[in-house]
Amino acid sequence: MLTGWEVGYWTTDQHVKDVGIWIDNWSYSVGPTGGTLHYRLSSTLRDEDGTPYNYEHHKITILGIRSLSPAVRQSP
């Protein structure tokens, strides 16, 4: 989950036209002691002249749900 982000300009007095950040692609591969999550973020921050330099910071939170024991089936 993308749980926090910050986008901004290094300069002042911009007239923002487009702004956004999103998880563009992700994959998970299972390993012997867990797994590896790979993700790619994309962002946009445009103003009316398109020239100022901008920055972005993000925070990703991993939410995992795993069974602690095998399911037990009850007999009727």
Secondary structure, 3 states (H helix, E strand, C coil): CEEEEEEEECCCCCCEEEEEEEEEEEEEEEECCEEEEEEEEEEEEEECCCCCCEEEEEEECCCCCCCCCCCCCCCC
